[in-house]
Amino acid sequence: MRDSPTVETMLKAYEDALAPYGGKPHWGQLNFTTPEKARARYGPKLDEWLGVRSALDPRGTLRNRFTDEALGIR
């Protein structure tokens, strides 16, 4: 029997296949976003969103390791 791909492998391939068509990952589900991918997908709107996020949550209460790493927030 052939080894089947893992769920992570399939989701990453799906995400990569849809990216050229403007596809974006669902932030409430497993995704493989990196700061470079986020910048390429969202462009200048990413900085706008990060500013709004910071203004609405100045203490970082809603931050978490996953989003900080995916968006390159330190």
N, C-alpha and C positions, 0 to 999 in steps of 0.2 A: 504494500500500500504506500502511496506517495504521501510525503509529509504535507500537510495543509498549511497555508500561511497563517500567521497569527493575526488576531484582530487588529493589533497595532500596525502590522505590515499592510494590511488591506486598507485601513483607514488613512494611513499616510499616502499610499498610492492614489486613493480616491481624492484626497485633498490636493495632492500635486497635479493630478489630471484636470481638476476643475479650476485651478489657479489661473491658467491662461485665459479663461473665459470670465474672469472676475469673481469666481467663487470664493467665498470666505468661510472659515470654519465657524461652527456654533460654539460660542464661548462657554456654554453650559455643559459641553460634552468634551470628551477626549479630543485634543487636537495637538498639532506639532508646530505651533507658531513660535518663531524666534523673533528677536528684535528686528533683524534684517527683513524677514518675511512680513512682519507687521508694517514696517516702514514702506515696503514696496506695495502692499495691498491698500493701505489707507492714506499714504502720502501726507500732505500737510494737514489733513483733517485729523490725523493721529495727534499732532501737537495741540490742536484745538480741543480735542476730547480730553487729553491729559490735563489741560488747563482747567476745564470744567470739572473734571473729576477731583482735582486738587482743591478747587474752590469749594466744592460741595462736601468734601471729606478731608478737611485740613489736617486732622490728626492721623489719617490713614487707617481708620477703624475698619474699613471694608477692603483694605489691601490684603493680599495673600501671596505666598511664595510663587505659585504658578503664574499669576498675572504679572507680578514684578519681573520674573525671569523672561516671560514671553514678550513683554513690552520694553525690557531693558531699564526698568525703574530701579534706582538704588536708594 
